[in-house]
C-alpha cells in the first residue's frame, strides 16, 4: 500500500486508491490513499463515516473509537470463513434492512453462522452503534 500511494504521489496524483479491508481505511489515508470500499458501511454507516472522518482530520480519538467497533464487527467475517457478501447481507437482515437472499454460487449461512452474525450485530446495536 505504501509503494502504491507513493507511486500515486509521484506519477499520477489524480488516481484514487481505496482499500477493501475495513480495518485498513485509516492506514490507507495516512499513507496517501483516499479511503475504502467497505461492506460494513452498509451495516453501521455512521461508524464508518466517523472512522473515515477521524482519519482524514487526524483525530485519533474519533478514529480509535470507531476502530474498536470495526474490530468487533470484523468477527462476522473472521467467524464465517471470510464470506463477505453473506456476512454483510445477513447482518443487514438482522437489522431489518433487507433479506439475506443470494445468487448462485453464493450459499446462505448455516444456523451457527447466522447466530454468530446476529450475536455480533445485536451486541453492537445494543451498545448504540449506528
Number of C-alpha atoms within 10 A of each C-alpha: 15 13 9 13 22 15 13 17 14 9 10 11 12 8 13 13 16 17 19 12 14 21 19 16 24 26 15 21 20 15 15 19 23 18 23 22 12 19 18 22 17 14 23 21 15 14 21 25 14 18 27 23 16 20 22 16 10 14 14 15 12 17 22 16 14 21 24 13 17 20 12 13 22 19 16 27 17 12 14 18 10 13 16 17 16 23 29 21 22 27 29 21 16 20 16 9 13 12 13 18 13 12 7 6 6 11 13 18 16 9 9 11 19 18 14 17 26 20 15 16 24 16 14 17 14 9 10 8 16 13
